[in-house]
Amino acid sequence: MHISLSCLSKPILHGYFRSSCSWRVRIAFALKGIEFDQVPVNLIKDGGQQLTDQYKQLNPMQQVPAVHIDGIILSQSLAVIQYLEETRPGPRLLPADPVKRAQVRMVSDIIASGIQPLQNLCVLQKIGAEKAQWAQHFIQRGFEALEPILKETAGKYCIGDEISMADICLVPQVYNADRFKVDVDQFPTIKRLNQTLMELDAFKVSHPSCQPDTPADMRA
Ligand SMILES: N[C@@H](CCC(=O)N[C@@H](CS)C(=O)NCC(=O)O)C(=O)O
Protein backbone atom coordinates (compact mmCIF):
# COMPACT_ATOMS: atom_id res chain seq x y z
CA MET A 1 0.00 0.00 0.00
CA HIS A 2 1.33 3.43 -0.91
CA ILE A 3 0.84 6.12 1.70
CA SER A 4 1.96 9.60 0.72
CA LEU A 5 4.30 11.02 3.39
CA SER A 6 2.66 14.42 3.06
CA CYS A 7 -0.56 12.88 4.43
CA LEU A 8 1.27 11.79 7.57
CA SER A 9 2.61 15.19 8.55
CA LYS A 10 0.54 17.62 10.56
CA PRO A 11 -1.25 20.39 8.65
CA ILE A 12 0.21 23.86 9.10
CA LEU A 13 -2.12 26.82 9.58
CA HIS A 14 -0.68 30.18 8.59
CA GLY A 15 -3.02 32.49 10.47
CA TYR A 16 -3.49 35.32 12.91
CA PHE A 17 -4.96 34.99 16.40
CA ARG A 18 -7.68 37.62 15.82
CA SER A 19 -8.55 36.74 12.23
CA SER A 20 -12.09 35.39 12.10
CA CYS A 21 -11.25 33.32 8.99
CA SER A 22 -8.27 31.72 10.76
CA TRP A 23 -10.51 31.01 13.74
CA ARG A 24 -12.98 29.20 11.45
CA VAL A 25 -10.22 26.81 10.40
CA ARG A 26 -9.02 26.32 13.99
CA ILE A 27 -12.56 25.38 15.05
CA ALA A 28 -12.85 22.86 12.19
CA PHE A 29 -9.53 21.26 13.14
CA ALA A 30 -10.63 21.08 16.77
CA LEU A 31 -14.06 19.61 15.96
CA LYS A 32 -12.47 16.93 13.78
CA GLY A 33 -9.75 16.26 16.38
CA ILE A 34 -6.94 17.05 13.93
CA GLU A 35 -3.60 18.16 15.36
CA PHE A 36 -1.99 21.02 13.50
CA ASP A 37 0.87 23.48 13.76
CA GLN A 38 0.45 27.22 13.58
CA VAL A 39 2.68 29.77 11.87
CA PRO A 40 1.66 33.29 12.88
CA VAL A 41 1.23 35.92 10.19
CA ASN A 42 0.89 39.26 11.95
CA LEU A 43 -1.57 41.39 9.97
CA ILE A 44 -0.43 44.61 11.65
CA LYS A 45 3.30 44.27 12.42
CA ASP A 46 5.83 45.41 9.80
CA GLY A 47 2.98 46.98 7.83
CA GLY A 48 1.28 43.57 7.53
CA GLN A 49 3.22 40.32 7.14
CA GLN A 50 0.50 39.05 4.76
CA LEU A 51 1.79 41.58 2.24
CA THR A 52 5.29 40.12 1.90
CA ASP A 53 6.36 38.46 -1.37
CA GLN A 54 7.10 35.33 0.63
CA TYR A 55 3.55 35.07 2.01
CA LYS A 56 2.06 35.94 -1.38
CA GLN A 57 3.42 32.60 -2.60
CA LEU A 58 1.12 30.89 -0.08
CA ASN A 59 -1.95 33.02 -0.64
CA PRO A 60 -1.95 35.36 -3.64
CA MET A 61 -4.90 37.23 -2.05
CA GLN A 62 -2.48 38.20 0.76
CA GLN A 63 -4.93 37.20 3.44
CA VAL A 64 -4.97 34.58 6.16
CA PRO A 65 -5.55 31.72 6.46
CA ALA A 66 -3.37 29.59 4.24
CA VAL A 67 -3.16 25.92 5.10
CA HIS A 68 -0.45 23.49 4.11
CA ILE A 69 -2.08 20.07 4.10
CA ASP A 70 -1.51 16.78 2.28
CA GLY A 71 1.22 18.35 0.15
CA ILE A 72 -0.92 21.23 -1.11
CA ILE A 73 -1.52 24.81 -0.03
CA LEU A 74 -5.13 25.86 0.35
CA SER A 75 -6.48 29.32 1.04
CA GLN A 76 -10.13 30.31 1.62
CA SER A 77 -11.38 29.08 4.96
CA LEU A 78 -14.56 27.49 3.58
CA ALA A 79 -12.57 25.56 0.96
CA VAL A 80 -10.29 24.31 3.74
CA ILE A 81 -13.24 23.29 5.93
CA GLN A 82 -14.91 21.47 3.04
CA TYR A 83 -11.63 19.74 2.17
CA LEU A 84 -11.37 18.51 5.77
CA GLU A 85 -14.95 17.34 5.54
CA GLU A 86 -14.26 15.34 2.39
CA THR A 87 -10.96 13.82 3.50
CA ARG A 88 -11.15 13.42 7.26
CA PRO A 89 -13.41 11.36 9.51
CA GLY A 90 -15.01 12.75 12.62
CA PRO A 91 -18.14 14.72 13.20
CA ARG A 92 -19.82 15.81 9.99
CA LEU A 93 -19.62 19.54 9.31
CA LEU A 94 -22.16 19.47 6.46
CA PRO A 95 -25.42 17.59 7.06
CA ALA A 96 -26.36 14.59 4.91
CA ASP A 97 -29.80 16.03 4.17
CA PRO A 98 -29.65 18.24 1.02
CA VAL A 99 -32.02 20.88 2.41
CA LYS A 100 -30.06 21.26 5.63
CA ARG A 101 -26.78 21.16 3.67
CA ALA A 102 -28.01 24.03 1.48
CA GLN A 103 -29.07 25.97 4.58
CA VAL A 104 -25.61 25.47 6.09
CA ARG A 105 -24.06 26.85 2.92
CA MET A 106 -26.54 29.74 2.82
CA VAL A 107 -25.72 30.87 6.37
CA SER A 108 -21.98 30.33 5.81
CA ASP A 109 -22.11 32.39 2.61
CA ILE A 110 -24.04 35.24 4.21
CA ILE A 111 -21.24 35.56 6.73
CA ALA A 112 -18.26 34.69 4.53
CA SER A 113 -19.34 36.64 1.44
CA GLY A 114 -21.91 39.14 2.72
CA ILE A 115 -20.51 40.36 6.04
CA GLN A 116 -16.85 39.55 6.77
CA PRO A 117 -15.34 40.92 3.52
CA LEU A 118 -16.90 44.34 4.19
CA GLN A 119 -15.15 44.69 7.54
CA ASN A 120 -11.86 43.19 6.45
CA LEU A 121 -8.66 45.02 7.35
CA CYS A 122 -7.69 46.03 3.80
CA VAL A 123 -11.19 47.42 3.19
CA LEU A 124 -11.20 49.40 6.46
CA GLN A 125 -7.77 50.80 5.67
CA LYS A 126 -9.22 52.27 2.46
CA ILE A 127 -12.23 53.70 4.30
CA GLY A 128 -10.05 55.69 6.70
CA ALA A 129 -11.59 57.73 9.52
CA GLU A 130 -15.12 56.33 9.11
CA LYS A 131 -13.96 52.73 9.36
CA ALA A 132 -15.58 51.84 12.69
CA GLN A 133 -19.03 53.13 11.59
CA TRP A 134 -18.62 51.39 8.23
CA ALA A 135 -17.82 48.03 9.80
CA GLN A 136 -20.62 48.43 12.34
CA HIS A 137 -23.12 49.29 9.60
CA PHE A 138 -22.38 46.22 7.50
CA ILE A 139 -22.29 43.81 10.43
CA GLN A 140 -25.60 45.26 11.69
CA ARG A 141 -27.13 44.92 8.20
CA GLY A 142 -25.85 41.35 7.87
CA PHE A 143 -27.14 40.33 11.29
CA GLU A 144 -30.56 41.83 10.47
CA ALA A 145 -30.68 39.37 7.55
CA LEU A 146 -29.24 36.47 9.48
CA GLU A 147 -31.47 36.68 12.57
CA PRO A 148 -34.81 35.77 10.86
CA ILE A 149 -33.10 33.06 8.82
CA LEU A 150 -31.55 31.46 11.90
CA LYS A 151 -34.83 31.80 13.78
CA GLU A 152 -36.30 29.45 11.14
CA THR A 153 -33.37 27.03 10.72
CA ALA A 154 -31.93 26.77 14.23
CA GLY A 155 -32.41 24.00 16.72
CA LYS A 156 -29.69 23.73 19.31
CA TYR A 157 -27.25 24.98 16.66
CA CYS A 158 -27.54 27.12 13.50
CA ILE A 159 -29.15 24.41 11.40
CA GLY A 160 -31.08 21.93 13.52
CA ASP A 161 -29.25 20.08 16.27
CA GLU A 162 -26.03 19.17 14.48
CA ILE A 163 -22.95 21.39 14.58
CA SER A 164 -21.99 22.52 11.11
CA MET A 165 -19.89 24.89 9.04
CA ALA A 166 -22.56 27.54 9.70
CA ASP A 167 -21.76 27.47 13.43
CA ILE A 168 -18.06 27.67 12.60
CA CYS A 169 -18.74 30.88 10.65
CA LEU A 170 -21.15 32.38 13.18
CA VAL A 171 -19.04 32.48 16.34
CA PRO A 172 -16.03 34.38 14.90
CA GLN A 173 -18.44 36.82 13.25
CA VAL A 174 -20.13 37.51 16.60
CA TYR A 175 -16.65 38.13 18.06
CA ASN A 176 -16.11 40.73 15.31
CA ALA A 177 -19.52 42.24 16.00
CA ASP A 178 -18.46 42.75 19.64
CA ARG A 179 -15.17 44.27 18.50
CA PHE A 180 -17.04 46.80 16.37
CA LYS A 181 -19.60 47.47 19.14
CA VAL A 182 -22.65 46.04 17.41
CA ASP A 183 -25.23 45.34 20.12
CA VAL A 184 -25.82 41.60 19.76
CA ASP A 185 -28.72 41.78 22.25
CA GLN A 186 -30.84 42.96 19.30
CA PHE A 187 -30.45 39.48 17.78
CA PRO A 188 -31.70 36.94 20.33
CA THR A 189 -31.20 33.85 18.13
CA ILE A 190 -27.65 34.83 17.16
CA LYS A 191 -26.90 35.61 20.81
CA ARG A 192 -28.32 32.33 22.08
CA LEU A 193 -26.48 30.25 19.44
CA ASN A 194 -23.20 32.01 20.17
CA GLN A 195 -23.55 31.36 23.90
CA THR A 196 -24.36 27.69 23.35
CA LEU A 197 -21.45 27.22 20.93
CA MET A 198 -18.98 29.02 23.18
CA GLU A 199 -19.62 26.33 25.82
CA LEU A 200 -17.97 23.76 23.55
CA ASP A 201 -14.27 22.89 23.85
CA ALA A 202 -13.59 23.20 20.11
CA PHE A 203 -14.71 26.82 20.19
CA LYS A 204 -12.88 27.58 23.45
CA VAL A 205 -9.46 26.15 22.53
CA SER A 206 -9.50 27.94 19.18
CA HIS A 207 -10.51 31.33 20.65
CA PRO A 208 -8.34 34.36 19.74
CA SER A 209 -7.51 34.87 23.42
CA CYS A 210 -5.42 31.68 23.68
CA GLN A 211 -3.41 31.25 20.48
CA PRO A 212 0.39 31.05 20.26
CA ASP A 213 0.53 34.58 18.78
CA THR A 214 -2.03 36.18 21.15
CA PRO A 215 -0.34 39.22 22.75
CA ALA A 216 0.08 39.04 26.54
CA ASP A 217 -2.44 41.84 27.19
CA MET A 218 -5.16 40.01 25.23
CA ARG A 219 -4.69 36.58 26.79
CA ALA A 220 -7.58 35.14 28.74
N1 LIG B 1 -12.52 34.48 1.96
C1 LIG B 1 -11.32 34.43 2.72
C2 LIG B 1 -11.13 35.74 3.46
C3 LIG B 1 -9.80 35.83 4.17
C4 LIG B 1 -9.66 37.14 4.91
O1 LIG B 1 -10.39 38.09 4.67
N2 LIG B 1 -8.73 37.17 5.86
C5 LIG B 1 -8.49 38.38 6.62
C6 LIG B 1 -8.44 38.09 8.10
S1 LIG B 1 -9.97 37.36 8.67
C7 LIG B 1 -7.16 38.97 6.24
O2 LIG B 1 -6.19 38.27 6.07
N3 LIG B 1 -7.08 40.30 6.10
C8 LIG B 1 -5.84 40.96 5.79
C9 LIG B 1 -6.03 42.23 5.05
O3 LIG B 1 -7.17 42.64 4.83
O4 LIG B 1 -4.99 42.82 4.72
C10 LIG B 1 -11.37 33.23 3.67
O5 LIG B 1 -12.47 32.81 4.02
O6 LIG B 1 -10.33 32.67 4.00
The ligand as a Gaussian input file, in Angstrom:
#p B3LYP/6-31G(d) Opt

LIG

0 1
 N      -12.523000      34.483000       1.960000
 C      -11.319000      34.430000       2.719000
 C      -11.129000      35.740000       3.456000
 C       -9.800000      35.832000       4.173000
 C       -9.655000      37.144000       4.914000
 O      -10.392000      38.095000       4.669000
 N       -8.735000      37.171000       5.856000
 C       -8.491000      38.381000       6.624000
 C       -8.444000      38.085000       8.103000
 S       -9.970000      37.361000       8.673000
 C       -7.160000      38.974000       6.245000
 O       -6.195000      38.266000       6.073000
 N       -7.078000      40.305000       6.105000
 C       -5.839000      40.964000       5.787000
 C       -6.028000      42.235000       5.050000
 O       -7.174000      42.642000       4.833000
 O       -4.989000      42.822000       4.716000
 C      -11.367000      33.226000       3.666000
 O      -12.470000      32.811000       4.025000
 O      -10.328000      32.667000       4.002000

